[in-house]
């Protein structure tokens, strides 16, 4: 029974580490990915030795699979909380909402505005890049000013220069000042 619980525990650690290693590698964080890879391989070899040297039972195999599936859920929750990387939002508006655009800029977001041809009329497309951990707040702000906005989010693989890096530093500084004064 002790081995079965150990197998479950190892899977609950192994799979989230595996998930994080994969995500780090995809996002280009090679050093972090290699560190997670080291931890992953140590856990894997240790767990595999327990499975192969212990008594092979249906229960241990089911626990191994159960630990794997629960580990996937844990790994995805951890990654979602970490919100690693950047996100690009394309926001389509039916009118040029100057209040929204001004508020986004006051908050330190870089906003590029395009006039686009829609089916029935011109539309206004806002393009905004931010850190993933700020995505939820950004979407809420857009919904507050423009509840009918059409929003598409995706992760950019590469960007260089522009307003975004300076703006994020300003926003981070402003956030610290607000937290200290609260």
trRosetta pair geometry for C-beta under 8 A, 3 or more apart (Angstrom, degrees):
i j d omega theta_ij theta_ji phi_ij phi_ji
1 4 5.6 -53 -152 33 37 114
1 5 6.6 33 153 -14 68 104
2 5 6.0 -57 -152 39 32 108
2 6 6.3 32 150 -19 65 110
3 6 5.5 -56 -146 39 32 114
3 7 6.3 39 153 -24 66 102
3 50 5.6 177 -153 179 99 110
3 54 4.7 137 -176 -117 162 155
3 55 7.9 136 61 34 154 80
3 60 6.9 -15 116 -112 106 123
4 7 5.7 -47 -148 31 31 114
4 8 6.6 32 151 -17 61 103
4 59 6.2 -26 -116 130 139 106
4 60 5.5 -118 -102 -100 86 74
4 63 5.0 114 -167 12 90 172
5 8 5.6 -52 -150 36 35 113
5 9 6.3 35 152 -18 66 106
6 9 5.6 -52 -145 38 32 112
6 10 6.2 34 155 -20 65 106
6 50 6.1 -126 105 -157 123 164
7 10 5.8 -55 -146 37 28 111
7 11 6.4 27 155 -17 63 107
7 47 6.3 104 -129 -154 64 96
7 50 6.1 -157 -76 106 86 131
7 51 6.4 92 -113 -74 123 90
7 60 6.0 99 9 -158 168 85
7 63 5.4 90 92 111 120 116
7 64 5.4 -61 165 -81 125 77
7 67 6.5 -157 133 -7 74 156
8 11 5.9 -58 -150 37 29 110
8 12 6.3 27 154 -19 64 109
8 63 5.1 -75 -66 177 96 106
8 64 7.9 -114 -77 -80 54 34
8 66 6.9 -19 -118 87 98 103
8 67 4.5 -167 -138 -79 52 121
9 12 5.7 -58 -148 37 30 112
9 13 6.7 20 154 -10 64 105
9 67 7.6 -56 4 -130 17 134
10 13 5.9 -62 -152 41 33 104
10 14 5.6 32 155 -24 71 115
10 43 5.7 165 -163 -174 92 96
10 46 6.7 -152 -128 97 138 103
10 47 4.0 167 139 -90 151 117
10 50 7.5 157 -3 32 157 143
10 67 7.2 43 71 162 62 154
11 14 5.5 -52 -127 40 31 112
11 15 5.9 24 177 -16 68 109
11 47 7.0 119 -57 -142 66 152
11 63 7.9 173 11 142 144 72
11 64 6.2 157 -65 -151 142 50
11 66 7.8 106 95 84 155 57
11 67 2.6 92 77 132 141 122
11 68 5.3 -79 -165 -57 124 53
11 70 7.5 84 117 57 109 95
11 71 5.2 -122 151 -37 76 135
12 15 7.1 -37 -121 33 18 102
12 16 7.4 13 168 -4 47 110
12 67 5.5 -91 -42 -157 71 92
12 70 6.1 -26 -102 100 90 112
12 71 5.2 -154 -117 -83 34 89
12 74 6.4 65 -162 9 77 159
13 16 6.7 -72 -161 42 28 102
13 17 6.3 21 154 -15 67 116
13 43 5.8 -144 102 -132 110 150
13 71 7.6 -53 31 -121 18 117
14 17 5.9 -69 -153 40 27 109
14 18 6.1 29 154 -23 68 109
14 40 6.4 93 -153 -142 72 69
14 43 4.4 -168 -90 123 91 133
14 44 6.1 114 -140 -71 128 69
14 47 6.3 -47 -52 -13 148 154
14 67 8.0 56 42 139 107 114
14 71 6.4 -19 71 -144 70 158
15 18 5.3 -49 -143 35 34 117
15 19 6.3 37 155 -21 65 102
15 67 7.3 167 -9 139 127 75
15 68 5.5 139 -74 -144 140 52
15 70 7.8 128 55 80 147 55
15 71 2.5 98 54 129 132 133
15 72 5.6 -70 161 -53 133 55
15 74 7.2 101 87 55 103 104
15 75 5.7 -113 128 -30 79 130
16 19 5.5 -51 -146 35 34 113
16 20 6.3 32 156 -16 66 105
16 71 5.5 -123 -28 -170 72 81
16 74 4.7 -64 -69 106 123 101
16 75 3.5 -172 -117 -81 59 80
16 78 5.6 74 -161 12 120 143
17 20 5.8 -54 -146 40 30 109
17 21 6.3 36 153 -23 64 105
17 36 5.4 -179 -176 -164 81 91
17 39 5.2 -117 -160 105 144 114
17 40 4.8 -174 120 -79 115 83
17 43 6.7 117 45 21 150 148
17 75 7.7 -98 2 -104 26 113
18 21 5.7 -53 -148 33 28 113
18 22 6.5 27 154 -18 62 106
18 36 7.8 164 -87 156 19 109
18 40 5.2 109 -79 -129 69 130
18 71 7.7 53 35 144 111 127
18 75 7.1 -50 64 -104 73 155
19 22 5.9 -58 -153 36 30 110
19 23 6.4 26 153 -16 66 108
19 71 7.7 177 -16 145 119 86
19 72 6.7 132 -68 -130 134 54
19 75 3.1 101 35 168 151 141
19 76 6.6 -99 -174 -56 156 57
19 78 7.6 125 88 57 125 112
19 79 6.4 -105 137 -36 114 128
20 23 5.6 -54 -144 39 33 111
20 24 6.1 35 157 -21 67 106
20 36 5.2 -145 99 -130 99 152
20 75 6.3 -132 -33 -151 77 97
20 78 6.6 -46 -71 104 114 128
20 79 6.4 -170 -95 -76 72 95
21 24 5.8 -55 -146 36 28 110
21 25 6.3 27 155 -19 63 108
21 33 5.3 94 -161 -151 67 68
21 36 3.6 -162 -81 110 87 122
21 37 5.2 119 -145 -63 138 66
21 40 5.6 -48 -26 -31 152 143
22 25 5.8 -57 -150 36 29 111
22 26 6.3 27 155 -17 65 108
22 33 7.9 100 -67 -134 12 105
23 26 5.8 -56 -146 38 31 110
23 27 6.1 15 159 -7 66 113
23 79 5.5 166 -61 -123 171 132
23 84 6.6 116 145 53 118 138
24 27 6.1 -67 -144 47 26 102
24 29 4.2 -79 -165 74 86 109
24 30 7.7 161 143 -75 97 15
24 32 4.4 -128 -153 100 144 107
24 33 3.9 -172 103 -71 111 80
24 36 6.1 139 23 15 144 140
24 84 7.5 -57 -92 154 63 170
25 28 7.9 53 178 -61 27 18
25 29 7.4 -82 -64 61 25 66
25 30 7.0 61 -118 -104 63 55
25 33 4.0 101 -66 -128 77 150
27 84 5.8 161 60 127 180 118
27 85 5.1 -118 -137 -73 130 120
29 32 4.2 -6 142 37 115 119
29 33 5.9 137 95 -27 73 90
29 84 7.4 -70 -15 -177 144 139
30 33 5.4 -57 -144 37 31 114
30 34 6.3 28 159 -20 67 103
31 34 5.9 -53 -149 33 30 108
31 35 6.6 30 151 -18 62 105
32 35 5.6 -55 -150 35 34 113
32 36 6.3 30 154 -13 67 106
33 36 5.9 -56 -148 42 31 108
33 37 6.1 38 150 -26 64 107
34 37 5.2 -49 -145 34 34 119
34 38 6.6 42 153 -24 64 97
35 38 5.8 -47 -154 28 32 112
35 39 6.8 27 150 -12 63 104
36 39 5.7 -55 -148 40 36 110
36 40 6.0 42 151 -25 68 108
37 40 5.4 -52 -142 36 30 116
37 41 6.3 27 160 -19 64 105
38 41 6.1 -58 -149 35 26 105
38 42 6.6 25 155 -17 63 106
39 42 5.9 -57 -151 35 31 111
39 43 6.4 25 155 -14 65 109
40 43 6.0 -63 -151 40 28 107
40 44 6.0 28 155 -22 66 112
41 44 5.4 -52 -140 37 32 115
41 45 6.2 30 162 -17 67 105
42 45 6.3 -56 -146 37 25 105
42 46 6.3 23 156 -15 61 112
43 46 5.8 -62 -148 41 28 111
43 47 6.0 24 158 -16 67 112
44 47 5.9 -60 -144 41 25 107
44 48 6.0 24 159 -19 64 111
45 48 5.8 -54 -140 38 27 111
45 49 6.3 31 157 -23 62 105
46 49 6.0 -56 -153 31 27 110
46 50 6.9 25 151 -17 61 104
47 50 5.7 -55 -155 33 35 111
47 51 6.4 31 152 -16 68 106
48 51 5.6 -55 -147 38 35 111
48 52 6.0 22 160 -10 69 112
49 52 6.1 -60 -138 45 28 103
49 53 5.8 9 169 -4 66 116
50 53 6.5 -64 -132 46 21 95
50 54 5.6 16 170 -18 62 121
51 54 6.4 -59 -133 37 17 106
51 56 7.9 58 174 -102 70 76
51 60 6.6 158 -128 152 79 125
51 64 6.6 48 -104 -87 131 140
54 60 6.7 171 102 -118 129 163
55 60 7.4 153 88 -18 69 144
56 60 6.9 -119 -147 57 37 132
56 61 7.7 38 -169 -45 76 106
57 60 4.8 97 58 4 83 98
57 61 7.2 -151 95 -2 47 86
58 61 5.7 -61 -153 40 34 111
58 62 6.2 34 151 -20 69 107
59 62 5.7 -55 -145 37 31 110
59 63 6.2 30 156 -18 66 107
60 63 5.7 -52 -144 39 31 112
60 64 6.3 40 152 -25 63 104
61 64 5.5 -48 -148 31 32 116
61 65 6.5 28 154 -13 64 104
62 65 5.8 -56 -149 40 32 108
62 66 6.0 34 152 -20 66 109
63 66 5.5 -52 -140 40 31 114
63 67 6.1 36 157 -21 64 105
64 67 5.9 -56 -150 36 25 111
64 68 6.5 29 150 -23 60 106
65 68 5.5 -51 -150 32 33 116
65 69 6.6 27 155 -15 66 104
66 69 6.0 -56 -148 37 31 105
66 70 6.3 24 156 -11 66 109
67 70 5.9 -57 -141 43 29 106
67 71 5.9 38 155 -27 64 110
68 71 5.6 -57 -149 34 25 117
68 72 6.8 32 152 -25 61 99
69 72 5.7 -44 -155 23 36 114
69 73 7.1 34 149 -14 61 100
70 73 5.6 -52 -158 35 40 113
70 74 6.4 38 147 -18 69 105
71 74 5.5 -53 -144 39 35 111
71 75 6.0 37 156 -21 67 107
72 75 5.8 -54 -144 38 28 112
72 76 6.4 24 158 -16 63 107
73 76 6.1 -58 -147 37 27 106
73 77 6.4 28 154 -19 63 108
74 77 5.7 -57 -150 37 31 112
74 78 6.4 32 153 -20 66 105
75 78 5.7 -52 -147 34 31 111
75 79 6.4 28 156 -16 65 106
76 79 5.7 -52 -145 38 33 111
76 80 6.2 37 154 -22 65 106
77 80 5.7 -55 -147 36 30 113
77 81 6.4 29 154 -17 64 105
78 81 5.8 -58 -152 37 30 109
78 82 6.3 26 153 -16 66 108
79 82 5.6 -56 -144 40 32 109
79 83 7.9 108 155 -61 54 31
79 84 6.9 -65 -158 11 78 105
80 83 6.7 20 180 -66 35 73
82 133 7.8 -84 149 -77 33 112
83 131 7.2 88 129 149 110 88
83 132 3.9 -160 176 109 92 102
83 133 3.8 141 86 -74 136 70
83 135 7.1 -154 -156 13 132 110
84 132 6.6 13 68 42 21 138
85 131 7.5 155 106 -152 30 64
85 132 5.2 47 75 -18 72 126
85 155 5.8 23 133 -149 138 121
86 129 5.9 16 173 -178 124 96
86 130 6.8 171 -153 94 81 25
86 131 5.8 -66 -105 -107 64 40
86 132 6.3 -151 -118 -36 10 79
86 155 6.6 125 81 -149 61 74
86 156 5.8 -30 93 46 116 97
86 159 7.4 -71 81 20 163 126
86 164 8.0 34 -137 176 140 147
87 129 7.3 171 86 -149 41 55
87 130 6.1 -19 60 66 86 72
87 131 7.4 39 15 140 85 16
87 132 4.9 106 -29 -95 107 68
87 135 4.8 30 42 -88 159 119
87 153 5.4 -4 -178 -169 115 108
87 154 7.3 151 -156 80 70 22
87 155 5.9 -51 -104 -93 58 64
87 156 7.9 143 -142 4 13 80
88 127 6.8 -9 -173 -168 102 86
88 128 7.1 155 -157 82 54 45
88 129 5.0 -23 -100 -97 77 79
88 153 6.9 156 79 -152 47 55
88 154 5.6 -21 59 66 95 73
88 155 7.3 145 12 -117 83 15
88 156 5.1 78 -28 -37 121 103
89 126 7.5 1 108 104 96 93
89 127 7.4 165 84 -152 56 39
89 128 4.6 -9 56 61 101 98
89 129 7.8 -174 18 -79 68 32
89 130 7.5 1 -1 18 107 102
89 135 7.6 150 -57 -138 115 85
89 138 6.6 -162 -16 128 153 131
89 139 7.3 -172 -111 -80 145 80
89 142 7.6 -146 156 -42 152 157
89 151 6.0 -25 -163 -160 105 98
89 152 7.2 145 -157 76 53 46
89 153 5.2 -22 -98 -97 72 80
90 125 6.2 -17 -169 -166 91 103
90 126 7.4 154 -158 78 41 53
90 127 5.8 -10 -104 -102 69 72
90 151 7.2 151 79 -155 53 46
90 152 4.5 -7 55 58 103 99
90 153 7.8 -165 21 -74 68 35
91 125 7.0 145 75 -159 50 50
91 126 4.2 -12 59 56 106 103
91 127 7.8 -164 22 -70 75 29
91 128 6.8 21 -4 5 114 112
91 142 5.8 -128 -121 -145 144 142
91 146 7.5 100 174 78 122 145
91 149 5.2 -11 -167 -179 97 128
91 150 7.3 145 -160 76 45 52
91 151 5.3 -8 -105 -103 74 78
92 116 7.3 -62 -128 52 100 141
92 118 7.9 116 -177 -87 123 118
92 123 5.3 0 -169 167 96 134
92 124 7.4 144 -158 76 48 46
92 125 5.5 -18 -100 -101 68 75
92 149 6.7 148 67 -166 51 70
92 150 4.1 -12 54 60 109 106
92 151 7.8 -152 21 -68 72 36
93 96 7.0 121 98 -91 132 28
93 97 5.6 -119 -160 -2 155 106
93 100 7.6 173 -90 60 151 152
93 123 6.6 149 72 -172 44 79
93 124 4.5 -24 63 65 100 99
93 125 7.7 -174 20 -77 75 27
93 126 6.9 45 -10 -12 113 104
93 146 5.7 -64 -114 -149 107 154
93 149 5.7 -28 -87 -112 75 90
94 121 7.2 53 -157 81 84 126
94 123 6.4 -50 -106 -120 38 78
94 124 7.7 -15 70 21 7 88
94 148 6.9 -9 -2 102 119 125
95 124 6.8 -6 131 7 15 126
96 101 7.4 -14 177 -20 77 139
96 113 7.4 59 -134 -167 100 140
96 124 4.9 136 -88 -73 67 159
97 100 4.0 35 115 17 119 117
97 101 6.4 149 92 -16 67 87
97 124 7.6 -173 9 74 72 144
97 145 5.9 127 157 149 143 113
97 146 5.4 -124 -26 -69 167 118
98 101 5.6 -56 -143 41 34 111
98 102 6.0 34 158 -20 68 108
99 102 5.9 -57 -146 39 26 109
99 103 6.2 25 156 -18 63 109
99 145 5.9 -166 101 -144 102 122
100 103 5.8 -58 -146 38 28 109
100 104 6.3 30 156 -21 64 106
100 126 7.9 -104 122 -51 118 161
100 141 7.8 134 -145 143 84 88
100 142 6.7 63 -156 -127 125 59
100 145 3.8 151 -87 125 99 152
100 146 5.6 -8 -72 -23 156 111
101 104 5.8 -53 -150 34 29 113
101 105 6.5 23 154 -13 62 108
101 111 5.8 -169 -146 111 79 159
101 113 6.7 0 -120 -71 134 132
101 126 7.0 -156 -98 -104 89 130
102 105 5.8 -61 -151 40 31 108
102 106 6.2 34 152 -22 67 106
103 106 5.5 -49 -142 35 33 114
103 107 6.3 30 156 -15 64 107
103 141 6.7 -159 125 179 125 119
103 145 6.6 -176 38 -62 143 147
104 107 5.8 -62 -151 41 28 109
104 109 4.4 -65 177 61 87 124
104 111 4.9 76 111 -51 136 136
104 126 7.6 127 9 -172 174 145
104 128 6.7 -97 -167 -104 138 137
104 138 8.0 58 -125 -146 97 91
104 141 7.2 138 -86 124 76 135
105 108 7.6 69 -177 -61 32 12
105 109 6.6 -89 -81 62 33 71
105 111 6.1 -88 -64 17 85 117
107 141 7.2 -42 -23 -135 167 169
107 171 6.7 39 160 -114 67 111
108 167 4.4 151 172 -174 83 87
108 168 7.1 140 143 -78 122 26
108 170 4.8 -171 -123 88 130 108
108 171 3.8 -161 77 -64 153 97
108 174 6.9 -172 -32 15 138 141
109 128 5.3 3 172 -149 123 117
109 130 6.1 -43 -122 -73 99 118
109 138 6.9 112 -91 -123 145 116
109 167 6.4 112 -109 160 14 144
109 171 7.8 55 -56 -72 58 141
110 128 6.9 155 80 -136 59 63
110 129 6.5 -10 64 45 110 85
110 162 6.5 88 -178 154 170 106
110 163 3.5 142 -103 87 129 123
110 164 5.1 -87 13 -72 138 64
110 167 5.3 -160 -39 -6 88 158
111 126 5.4 -30 -161 -159 103 105
111 127 7.3 138 -159 65 50 49
111 128 5.5 -17 -103 -87 71 93
112 126 7.2 138 71 -159 47 51
112 127 4.4 -19 60 56 101 104
112 128 7.9 -173 23 -67 70 47
113 124 6.2 -17 -163 -173 100 101
113 125 7.2 144 -158 78 48 52
113 126 5.8 -20 -100 -100 70 67
113 127 7.9 -160 -71 17 26 76
114 124 7.2 152 77 -161 49 51
114 125 4.3 -15 60 61 102 104
114 126 8.0 -168 22 -72 74 24
114 127 7.1 47 -7 -16 108 107
115 122 5.7 -13 -174 -172 98 121
115 123 7.7 145 -164 76 50 43
115 124 6.3 -31 -106 -104 56 66
115 125 7.8 -174 -86 19 8 83
116 122 6.9 139 74 -163 42 66
116 123 4.7 -30 70 68 97 93
116 124 7.2 162 21 -99 86 14
116 125 4.9 56 -17 -20 128 116
117 122 6.3 -46 -105 -108 48 63
117 123 7.5 51 143 20 2 86
118 121 5.5 3 61 66 114 50
118 122 6.5 127 14 -150 91 9
118 123 4.1 89 -44 -27 117 112
128 138 6.8 -175 124 -175 143 138
129 156 6.5 -18 -125 2 121 140
129 159 6.6 27 -158 -24 167 174
129 162 7.9 58 45 109 137 147
129 164 5.1 -35 87 -100 114 140
130 134 4.7 -91 152 80 126 120
130 135 6.7 166 85 -76 113 59
130 138 5.7 159 38 -55 159 155
130 164 7.5 -155 -89 -144 42 105
130 168 7.3 148 -143 -91 68 103
131 134 5.0 80 66 10 84 104
131 135 7.8 -114 103 -35 49 76
131 168 6.4 96 -26 -132 109 131
132 135 5.3 -17 -159 -22 47 120
132 155 7.5 -5 -78 -104 117 104
134 137 5.6 -60 -166 47 64 110
134 138 5.7 68 138 -28 85 108
134 171 7.7 27 -111 137 156 149
135 138 5.7 -64 -148 38 28 112
135 139 6.3 25 159 -18 67 107
135 153 6.6 68 -151 -144 125 149
136 139 5.9 -56 -148 36 29 108
136 140 6.4 29 154 -18 63 107
137 140 5.6 -54 -148 36 32 113
137 141 6.4 35 153 -21 65 103
138 141 5.8 -53 -151 33 31 112
138 142 6.6 30 152 -18 64 104
139 142 5.7 -53 -149 36 34 112
139 143 6.3 35 152 -19 66 106
139 151 6.4 108 -129 165 96 168
139 153 7.8 -48 -77 -57 120 135
140 143 5.7 -54 -146 38 32 112
140 144 6.4 39 152 -27 64 103
141 144 5.6 -50 -151 28 32 116
141 145 6.8 12 158 -2 64 107
142 145 6.3 -69 -153 46 30 97
142 146 5.8 -44 175 51 70 100
142 149 5.5 -83 159 55 108 159
142 151 6.5 107 110 -83 152 133
143 146 7.1 -86 -119 71 19 56
143 147 5.7 48 -169 -109 68 56
143 149 7.1 -123 -90 36 49 112
144 147 7.8 35 -106 -66 7 76
146 149 4.0 70 118 -44 115 110
156 159 5.4 31 133 -35 146 109
159 162 6.9 -44 164 22 114 134
159 164 7.0 36 118 35 141 151
162 165 7.4 114 76 4 72 85
163 166 6.3 -78 -167 50 49 103
163 167 5.3 41 150 -25 86 121
164 167 5.7 -65 -143 40 26 111
164 168 6.2 25 164 -22 66 107
165 168 6.0 -53 -147 32 28 109
165 169 6.8 28 155 -17 61 104
166 169 5.9 -58 -156 34 33 111
166 170 6.5 31 150 -18 67 106
167 170 5.7 -55 -150 36 34 112
167 171 6.2 34 153 -20 68 107
168 171 5.6 -52 -143 37 33 112
168 172 6.2 37 155 -22 65 105
169 172 5.7 -53 -148 34 30 113
169 173 6.4 31 153 -19 63 106
170 173 5.7 -57 -151 36 31 112
170 174 6.2 31 152 -20 66 108
171 174 5.7 -53 -145 37 31 113
171 175 6.3 35 153 -24 63 106
172 175 5.7 -53 -149 32 29 114
172 176 6.7 31 152 -19 62 103
173 176 5.9 -55 -154 33 32 111
173 177 6.6 31 151 -18 65 105
174 177 5.7 -55 -152 35 33 113
174 178 6.5 34 151 -19 65 105
175 178 5.8 -53 -150 35 32 112
175 179 6.4 31 153 -19 65 107
176 179 5.7 -55 -147 36 31 111
176 180 6.4 31 155 -19 65 107
177 180 5.9 -56 -149 35 29 110
177 181 6.4 21 157 -13 64 111
178 181 6.0 -64 -148 41 28 106
178 182 6.5 36 154 -32 64 106
179 182 5.8 -50 -150 22 31 116
